[in-house]
């Protein structure tokens, strides 16, 4: 079987490899992907450093063309890449294809941004002096991405980094190297100069650690667990480097008595269970007021009974497998914790078998939970959702904000008063009204507060805040 190699200084290198396994069918090996070393990482950093002076001063049309070509090829291959994503991550084929389309849109957006680079020319407070304020590339960017969005998250980090003239060392999650390899291959063939984009697949303890230890990495953008994010922060402070962290979430969805029941159930089911609940923006806490609580729980339970859990590539599948055996154990451990804490298992919670061997778990709904239970406070990252009862809007808002996280929050209501108040007073970076908490546009800022995020927002024009540094220049007339 072919080994998909690392890209370092424009050359495909690497002989050691690990298997990429399909979580919908563990008998299938998706491919063999390089297992990079610390030396590989250091060579990649050196290549990125050497390529930075020329690329950071490259013309905006050159950057535009490369990003546009990349977006076009991703879109043209959406079905192929969607199937690849579904095979390696377990996301259903429609969800996977949608993610590929989003990656294409991200590259299209930043292709446009490359032509819209701008600054300011303003007068000084001193006579006969002009002031120019411009943005310049930050330098070598280390990119570390998670397994749950194997093509969209790499896209929303790589595209702006290149748009603004940075060079890159990219380490994808070990579980999902295939989509990352594909996106790097497309960019490489689109005409990137050697060393501008370097791919080093491998273990975080090896590749990621070598990136953290290098003084030649000027910025690190990381999406992953809270614990790893803290290590990224500590190591970056030592080198006085810029860092951007997107970490966990324990996102609330408030359902008020006046909510449209169908809208609330659809939003909750989508938020909590689609993509197998493996989204940092998933709603794993449903905070429901007294008047609608019983009707909502009954309707949501009926909805869950209709959801098909099966092979991600199979037509009619609503929920694919959990990504791997370790995550499945985490999910089932939390289900047992929820039971032991006194929450009522209202639906699901069983590991199930299908025609192909995989990591299949029923969508799991707990009721009679409290906000002090571990299942209500800790990120599970699976299709496990708890319902918390609240007496009214004020208590529901207080419960929603009582969390160490602050990524996304939602409310289902027909009250303009409550919707407006919630948007203003929710302690989250993103707020949804009568919509799922998961699912955001590619051209607007993404990020949270408290323990969910640190540093400038990702995506849209706000990405410039991280990938550039501001220069102020004075000229005597």
C-alpha positions as CSV (number, residue, x, y, z in Angstrom):
1,X,0.0,0.0,0.0
2,X,1.3,3.5,-0.9
3,X,2.6,5.6,1.9
4,X,1.3,9.2,1.9
5,X,4.4,11.2,2.8
6,X,5.1,14.4,4.6
7,X,5.8,17.6,2.6
8,X,9.0,19.3,3.7
9,X,10.7,22.1,1.7
10,X,8.7,21.1,-1.4
11,X,9.7,17.4,-1.3
12,X,7.6,14.4,-0.3
13,X,9.6,12.5,2.4
14,X,9.1,9.9,5.1
15,X,9.1,6.1,5.2
16,X,7.6,5.2,8.6
17,X,3.9,5.1,8.5
18,X,0.7,4.4,10.5
19,X,-2.6,3.0,9.5
20,X,-5.7,5.3,9.0
21,X,-8.7,3.1,10.0
22,X,-12.3,3.6,9.0
23,X,-14.4,3.9,12.2
24,X,-17.5,2.7,10.2
25,X,-15.7,-0.5,9.2
26,X,-12.6,-1.2,11.2
27,X,-11.5,-3.9,8.7
28,X,-10.8,-1.1,6.2
29,X,-7.5,0.7,6.1
30,X,-8.1,4.1,4.5
31,X,-4.4,4.5,3.9
32,X,-0.8,4.5,5.3
33,X,0.3,8.0,6.4
34,X,3.7,9.2,7.3
35,X,4.7,9.2,11.0
36,X,7.0,12.2,11.3
37,X,9.8,12.7,13.7
38,X,11.2,15.7,15.7
39,X,13.9,16.0,13.1
40,X,11.3,16.2,10.3
41,X,9.6,18.9,12.3
42,X,12.7,20.9,12.7
43,X,13.5,20.6,9.0
44,X,10.1,21.8,8.2
45,X,10.4,24.8,10.5
46,X,13.8,25.6,8.8
47,X,12.2,25.4,5.4
48,X,9.4,27.7,6.4
49,X,11.8,30.2,7.9
50,X,13.9,30.2,4.7
51,X,10.8,30.6,2.5
52,X,9.3,33.5,4.6
53,X,11.2,36.5,3.2
54,X,10.2,35.9,-0.4
55,X,6.6,34.7,0.3
56,X,5.8,37.6,2.7
57,X,6.7,40.0,0.0
58,X,5.0,38.1,-2.8
59,X,2.4,39.8,-5.0
60,X,-1.2,39.7,-4.0
61,X,-2.2,38.3,-7.4
62,X,0.1,35.3,-6.9
63,X,-1.5,34.5,-3.6
64,X,-5.0,35.1,-5.0
65,X,-4.4,32.7,-7.9
66,X,-3.1,29.9,-5.7
67,X,-5.9,30.2,-3.1
68,X,-8.5,30.4,-5.9
69,X,-7.1,27.3,-7.7
70,X,-7.2,25.5,-4.4
71,X,-10.8,26.4,-3.7
72,X,-11.8,25.4,-7.2
73,X,-10.2,22.0,-7.1
74,X,-11.7,21.2,-3.7
75,X,-15.1,22.1,-5.0
76,X,-14.6,20.0,-8.2
77,X,-13.6,17.0,-6.1
78,X,-16.3,17.5,-3.3
79,X,-17.8,14.0,-3.8
80,X,-14.5,12.2,-3.7
81,X,-13.1,14.2,-0.8
82,X,-16.5,14.0,1.0
83,X,-16.3,10.2,0.8
84,X,-12.7,10.3,2.0
85,X,-13.7,12.4,5.0
86,X,-16.6,10.1,5.9
87,X,-14.3,7.1,5.7
88,X,-11.6,8.4,8.0
89,X,-13.7,10.4,10.5
90,X,-17.1,8.7,10.5
91,X,-19.2,11.8,9.7
92,X,-22.2,10.9,7.5
93,X,-21.6,11.4,3.7
94,X,-23.9,14.5,3.4
95,X,-22.2,16.1,6.4
96,X,-18.8,15.3,5.1
97,X,-19.5,16.6,1.6
98,X,-20.9,19.8,3.2
99,X,-17.7,20.2,5.1
100,X,-15.7,19.9,1.9
101,X,-17.8,22.6,0.3
102,X,-17.2,24.8,3.3
103,X,-13.4,24.3,2.9
104,X,-13.7,25.4,-0.7
105,X,-15.7,28.5,0.3
106,X,-13.0,29.4,2.8
107,X,-10.3,29.3,0.2
108,X,-12.5,31.3,-2.2
109,X,-13.1,33.9,0.5
110,X,-9.4,34.4,1.3
111,X,-8.5,34.4,-2.3
112,X,-10.6,37.6,-2.4
113,X,-9.1,38.9,0.8
114,X,-5.7,38.7,-0.7
115,X,-6.8,41.4,-3.2
116,X,-8.3,43.5,-0.4
117,X,-5.2,44.0,1.8
118,X,-5.3,47.6,3.0
119,X,-3.9,49.9,5.6
120,X,-4.4,53.5,6.7
121,X,-2.8,56.8,5.9
122,X,-3.5,59.4,8.5
123,X,-2.0,62.8,9.5
124,X,0.2,63.0,12.6
125,X,-0.6,65.5,15.3
126,X,2.7,67.1,14.5
127,X,2.9,69.3,11.4
128,X,4.3,68.0,8.1
129,X,4.4,64.4,9.2
130,X,2.4,61.6,7.7
131,X,1.5,58.3,9.3
132,X,1.0,54.9,7.6
133,X,-0.5,52.0,9.4
134,X,-0.1,48.6,7.7
135,X,-0.3,44.9,8.4
136,X,2.6,42.6,7.7
137,X,2.9,38.8,7.9
138,X,3.6,37.4,11.3
139,X,6.2,34.8,10.3
140,X,6.3,31.0,10.6
141,X,3.0,29.7,11.7
142,X,2.5,26.4,13.5
143,X,-0.9,24.9,12.7
144,X,-2.3,22.1,14.9
145,X,-5.7,20.8,14.0
146,X,-8.2,18.3,15.6
147,X,-9.9,15.2,14.2
148,X,-13.5,16.3,14.2
149,X,-13.4,18.6,11.2
150,X,-10.5,17.2,9.1
151,X,-10.8,19.6,6.1
152,X,-12.7,22.7,7.3
153,X,-10.5,23.5,10.3
154,X,-7.2,23.1,8.3
155,X,-8.8,25.3,5.6
156,X,-9.7,28.1,8.0
157,X,-6.2,28.2,9.4
158,X,-4.1,27.6,6.3
159,X,-6.0,29.9,3.9
160,X,-5.6,33.1,6.0
161,X,-2.0,32.2,6.9
162,X,-1.1,32.1,3.3
163,X,-3.3,35.0,2.3
164,X,-1.5,37.4,4.6
165,X,2.0,36.1,3.6
166,X,3.0,33.7,6.3
167,X,4.7,30.3,5.9
168,X,3.4,27.2,7.6
169,X,4.3,24.0,9.5
170,X,1.1,22.0,9.6
171,X,0.4,19.1,12.0
172,X,-3.0,17.5,11.6
173,X,-4.6,15.1,14.1
174,X,-3.2,11.6,14.0
175,X,-6.6,10.1,13.5
176,X,-7.5,12.0,10.3
177,X,-4.4,12.6,8.1
178,X,-6.1,11.8,4.7
179,X,-8.0,15.0,4.2
180,X,-5.1,17.1,5.4
181,X,-2.7,15.3,3.0
182,X,-5.2,16.0,0.2
183,X,-5.5,19.7,0.9
184,X,-1.7,20.1,1.1
185,X,-1.3,18.2,-2.2
186,X,-3.8,20.5,-3.9
187,X,-2.0,23.6,-2.6
188,X,1.4,22.3,-3.5
189,X,0.2,21.6,-7.1
190,X,-1.5,25.0,-7.2
191,X,1.9,26.7,-7.3
192,X,3.1,27.4,-3.8
193,X,6.9,28.0,-3.7
194,X,8.9,25.3,-1.9
195,X,8.9,25.6,1.9
196,X,5.9,27.9,2.1
197,X,3.6,25.1,3.3
198,X,5.1,22.1,5.1
199,X,3.1,19.1,6.3
200,X,4.4,16.9,9.2
201,X,2.0,14.2,10.2
202,X,2.7,12.3,13.4
203,X,2.2,12.2,17.1
204,X,1.5,15.4,19.1
205,X,4.0,14.4,21.7
206,X,6.7,14.3,19.0
207,X,5.7,16.7,16.1
208,X,3.7,19.1,18.2
209,X,6.3,19.2,21.0
210,X,9.1,20.0,18.5
211,X,7.0,22.9,17.2
212,X,6.4,24.2,20.7
213,X,10.1,24.1,21.5
214,X,11.3,26.0,18.4
215,X,12.1,29.7,18.8
216,X,11.6,30.0,15.0
217,X,7.9,29.4,15.2
218,X,6.4,32.9,15.5
219,X,2.8,31.9,16.0
220,X,0.8,28.8,16.8
221,X,-2.9,28.3,16.1
222,X,-4.3,25.3,17.9
223,X,-7.7,23.7,18.0
224,X,-8.2,20.8,20.4
225,X,-8.5,19.9,24.1
226,X,-8.3,22.3,26.9
227,X,-5.4,20.5,28.6
228,X,-3.3,20.6,25.4
229,X,-4.2,24.2,24.8
230,X,-2.8,25.1,28.2
231,X,0.5,23.4,27.3
232,X,0.6,25.3,24.0
233,X,0.0,28.6,25.9
234,X,2.8,27.9,28.5
235,X,5.3,26.9,25.8
236,X,4.4,29.9,23.7
237,X,4.9,32.4,26.5
238,X,8.4,31.1,27.0
239,X,9.2,32.0,23.4
240,X,7.2,35.3,23.5
241,X,5.2,34.0,20.5
242,X,1.7,34.8,19.5
243,X,-0.8,32.0,20.1
244,X,-4.5,31.3,19.3
245,X,-6.5,28.6,21.1
246,X,-9.9,27.1,20.3
247,X,-10.7,24.5,23.0
248,X,-13.7,22.9,24.7
249,X,-17.3,23.7,25.1
250,X,-20.3,22.7,27.2
251,X,-22.8,24.6,25.2
252,X,-26.3,25.4,26.5
253,X,-29.5,25.5,24.6
254,X,-32.3,27.2,26.5
255,X,-35.9,26.2,25.6
256,X,-38.6,28.5,27.0
257,X,-42.3,27.8,27.5
258,X,-43.2,30.0,24.5
259,X,-40.9,28.1,22.1
260,X,-42.2,26.6,18.9
261,X,-41.9,22.9,20.0
262,X,-40.9,21.6,16.5
263,X,-38.3,24.3,16.1
264,X,-36.9,23.6,19.5
265,X,-36.7,19.8,19.0
266,X,-35.1,20.1,15.6
267,X,-32.5,22.6,16.9
268,X,-31.7,20.4,19.9
269,X,-31.4,17.2,18.0
270,X,-29.1,18.8,15.4
271,X,-27.0,20.5,18.0
272,X,-26.6,17.6,20.3
273,X,-26.5,14.5,18.1
274,X,-25.6,15.2,14.5
275,X,-21.9,14.7,13.6
276,X,-22.2,12.1,16.5
277,X,-22.0,15.0,18.9
278,X,-18.4,15.4,18.1
279,X,-18.4,19.2,17.7
280,X,-17.1,21.8,20.0
281,X,-20.2,23.8,19.3
282,X,-22.6,20.9,20.2
283,X,-25.4,21.6,22.7
284,X,-24.8,19.0,25.4
285,X,-26.9,20.9,28.0
286,X,-30.6,21.5,27.2
287,X,-32.0,23.9,29.8
288,X,-35.8,23.7,29.6
289,X,-38.4,25.7,31.6
290,X,-41.2,24.0,33.5
291,X,-44.2,24.7,31.3
292,X,-42.7,23.0,28.2
293,X,-40.3,20.5,29.8
294,X,-42.4,17.3,29.6
295,X,-43.7,18.0,26.1
296,X,-40.2,18.8,24.9
297,X,-38.6,15.7,26.4
298,X,-41.3,13.5,24.9
299,X,-41.0,15.1,21.5
300,X,-37.2,14.9,21.5
301,X,-37.3,11.3,22.6
302,X,-39.6,10.5,19.7
303,X,-37.2,12.3,17.3
304,X,-34.3,10.3,18.6
305,X,-36.2,7.1,17.9
306,X,-36.3,8.0,14.2
307,X,-32.5,8.7,13.9
308,X,-30.6,5.9,12.1
309,X,-27.1,5.1,13.5
310,X,-25.0,3.2,10.8
311,X,-22.1,3.3,8.4
312,X,-21.3,6.9,7.5
313,X,-21.3,6.0,3.8
314,X,-24.7,4.3,3.9
315,X,-27.7,6.1,2.4
316,X,-30.2,7.1,5.1
317,X,-27.7,7.2,8.0
318,X,-28.3,10.2,10.3
319,X,-25.5,9.5,12.8
320,X,-22.2,7.8,12.0
321,X,-19.9,6.0,14.4
322,X,-17.8,7.5,17.2
323,X,-14.3,8.3,15.8
324,X,-12.4,5.6,17.6
325,X,-12.3,3.1,20.4
326,X,-10.8,5.5,22.9
327,X,-13.5,8.1,22.3
328,X,-16.2,5.4,22.5
329,X,-14.9,4.4,25.9
330,X,-14.9,8.0,27.0
331,X,-18.6,8.3,26.0
332,X,-19.7,5.1,27.7
333,X,-17.7,6.0,30.9
334,X,-19.7,9.3,31.0
335,X,-22.9,7.5,30.5
336,X,-22.2,5.4,33.6
337,X,-21.1,8.5,35.5
338,X,-24.5,10.1,34.6
339,X,-26.4,7.1,35.9
340,X,-24.3,7.1,39.1
341,X,-24.9,10.8,39.7
342,X,-28.7,10.3,39.6
343,X,-29.6,11.5,36.2
344,X,-32.3,9.5,34.4
345,X,-31.3,7.7,31.2
346,X,-34.3,8.6,29.1
347,X,-33.1,7.2,25.8
348,X,-30.2,5.3,24.3
349,X,-26.8,4.8,25.9
350,X,-26.1,1.4,24.3
351,X,-23.1,0.4,22.1
352,X,-24.7,-1.3,19.1
353,X,-23.6,-3.5,16.2
354,X,-24.1,-3.0,12.5
355,X,-23.3,-4.9,9.3
356,X,-19.8,-3.6,9.4
357,X,-17.7,-3.5,12.6
358,X,-17.4,0.0,14.0
359,X,-17.7,2.3,17.0
360,X,-21.5,2.7,17.0
361,X,-23.3,4.3,20.0
362,X,-27.0,5.1,20.3
363,X,-27.8,8.8,20.8
364,X,-28.1,9.2,24.6
365,X,-30.5,11.5,26.5
366,X,-30.4,12.1,30.2
367,X,-33.2,13.9,32.0
368,X,-33.5,15.1,35.6
369,X,-29.9,16.3,35.5
370,X,-28.5,19.2,37.5
371,X,-25.9,21.7,36.4
372,X,-23.5,20.4,39.1
373,X,-23.3,16.9,37.7
374,X,-20.1,16.0,35.8
375,X,-22.1,15.2,32.7
376,X,-23.3,18.8,32.8
377,X,-19.9,20.4,33.5
378,X,-17.3,18.4,31.6
379,X,-17.1,18.1,27.8
380,X,-17.9,14.6,26.7
381,X,-17.5,15.1,22.9
382,X,-20.0,12.5,21.9
383,X,-23.8,12.0,21.4
384,X,-24.6,12.4,25.1
385,X,-27.0,15.2,26.1
386,X,-28.5,16.1,29.5
387,X,-31.8,18.0,30.1
388,X,-31.8,20.4,33.0
389,X,-35.1,21.8,34.4
390,X,-35.4,25.5,35.1
391,X,-38.4,27.4,36.6
392,X,-38.2,30.4,34.4
393,X,-36.1,32.4,31.9
394,X,-33.9,34.1,34.6
395,X,-33.0,30.7,36.1
396,X,-32.4,29.2,32.7
397,X,-30.0,32.1,31.8
398,X,-28.1,31.7,35.1
399,X,-27.7,28.0,34.5
400,X,-26.6,28.5,30.9
401,X,-23.8,30.9,32.0
402,X,-22.7,28.7,35.0
403,X,-20.0,26.9,33.1
404,X,-16.2,27.3,32.7
405,X,-16.7,27.4,28.9
406,X,-18.2,30.0,26.7
407,X,-18.1,29.0,23.0
408,X,-21.7,28.8,21.7
409,X,-25.2,29.1,23.2
410,X,-28.7,28.9,21.9
411,X,-32.3,29.8,22.8
412,X,-35.6,28.6,21.5
413,X,-38.3,31.2,22.0
414,X,-40.9,33.3,20.2
415,X,-40.3,36.2,22.6
416,X,-38.4,39.1,21.1
417,X,-37.8,40.4,24.6
418,X,-36.1,37.1,25.8
419,X,-34.2,36.6,22.5
420,X,-32.8,40.1,22.7
421,X,-31.9,39.8,26.4
422,X,-30.3,36.4,25.8
423,X,-28.1,37.7,22.9
424,X,-26.8,40.5,25.1
425,X,-26.4,38.5,28.4
426,X,-25.2,35.1,27.3
427,X,-21.6,34.6,28.2
428,X,-20.7,32.9,24.9
429,X,-18.8,34.0,21.8
430,X,-21.6,32.9,19.5
431,X,-25.3,33.0,20.2
432,X,-28.1,31.3,18.1
433,X,-31.8,32.1,18.3
434,X,-34.1,29.3,17.2
435,X,-31.2,27.6,15.4
436,X,-28.7,24.8,16.3
437,X,-25.7,26.0,18.3
438,X,-23.5,24.1,15.8
439,X,-23.2,25.4,12.3
440,X,-21.6,28.8,11.5
441,X,-20.8,30.7,8.3
442,X,-17.3,30.8,6.8
443,X,-17.1,34.6,6.5
444,X,-17.8,35.7,10.0
445,X,-15.7,35.4,13.2
446,X,-15.6,32.1,15.1
447,X,-14.6,31.8,18.8
448,X,-15.6,31.9,22.4
449,X,-15.0,33.2,25.8
450,X,-13.7,31.9,29.2
451,X,-12.1,28.4,28.9
452,X,-13.2,27.9,25.3
453,X,-10.9,30.3,23.5
454,X,-7.9,32.5,23.8
455,X,-6.6,35.1,21.4
456,X,-8.1,36.7,18.2
457,X,-11.1,35.2,16.5
458,X,-10.8,32.8,13.5
459,X,-12.4,33.1,10.1
460,X,-13.6,36.1,8.1
461,X,-11.7,39.4,8.0
462,X,-11.1,39.0,11.8
463,X,-8.5,36.4,10.9
464,X,-6.1,39.2,10.1
465,X,-5.8,40.0,13.8
466,X,-3.8,36.8,14.4
467,X,-2.0,36.2,11.2
468,X,-0.5,39.7,10.9
469,X,1.3,42.2,13.0
470,X,0.7,46.0,12.8
471,X,3.4,48.4,11.7
472,X,3.2,52.2,12.2
473,X,5.5,54.3,10.0
474,X,6.2,58.0,10.1
475,X,7.4,60.2,7.3
476,X,8.6,63.8,7.4
477,X,7.0,65.6,4.4
